[in-house]
């Protein structure tokens, strides 16, 4: 670390997610400061710097990683850049929090895992932030207590108000369903053994290539099942839920909005417009936990490089099933001891 008592963090990518991390670090996370930012759009990088304490704005992401004044790196750049930038962080032995996906191919993700193992230190954290969401943590706490018995079914729902990116089914699987399959693994403690996926175009006005509604059926180890609905154009708002059906009862995430409004003949709660507002508390908790782990030199309690690779492995299999119309088995992989 630098001589400062604060962790100096560099951020690569200052779009919606990178800006959120920069501002949260500056305003909400003690023990850390934004030291440098980079974006392919210099104007956007300077605008974010103005909201994050005026860190240095660099014109090269590799220079940011190698800068001796930067203790750790957050990667929030486009997906295709993730694997190479994470590898550069490993080369420089810099702790890194990489937004999902860890890579755009399973082969690249496994190369990242192998490089981290060869280094002999866990430096990679992956931004699967539902592990820090208060509602999901409450479900995990109850499930882990054993009071409801063994989980036998995970049910996940993931809806966006409007398609935020390329709506091909495989893209939605990588960018959206990766959170849900990670949640299924994390909440049940089980691994996915088989996937079966079907998808449809929800609106006739969409292009024929668009597949915005997907249903995932997963077979997990220890006689556990899972279903996940991904609906990328639900129109009414952004909503995520997770339910565990156990031998002796069920537990489900509560609505994140606490207020119930009665007006104009309706009783209900508001629904967020997007994921940035819905998971703000999780993003702050994620950054705070990561900062503490880096300062302590200890692995954090969030998703590891192995978890990032497994999410990609499962969504790759889901894409295969979507295109073939057939179930796709996943042979067992032994978790390396470094990620126990």
Buried (B, 14 or more C-beta within 10 A) or exposed (E): EEEEEBBBBBBBBBBEBBBBBBBBBBEBBEEBBBBBBBBBEEEBBBBBBEBBBEBBBBEEBBEBBBBEBBBBBBBBBEBEBBBEBBBBBBEBEBBBBBBBBBBBEBEBBBBBBEBBBEBEBBBBBBBBBBBBBEBBBBBBEBBEEEEBEBBBBBBBBBBBBBBBEEBBBBBBBBBBBBBBBBBBBBBBBBBBBBBBBBBEBBEEEBEEEBBBBBBBBBBBEEEBBBBBBBBBBBEEBBBBBBBBBBEEEBBBBEEBEEEEEEEEEEEEEEBBEBBBEBBBBBBBBBBBBBBBBBBEEEBBEBBBBBBBBBBBBBBBBBBBBBEEEEBBEBEEEEEBEBBE
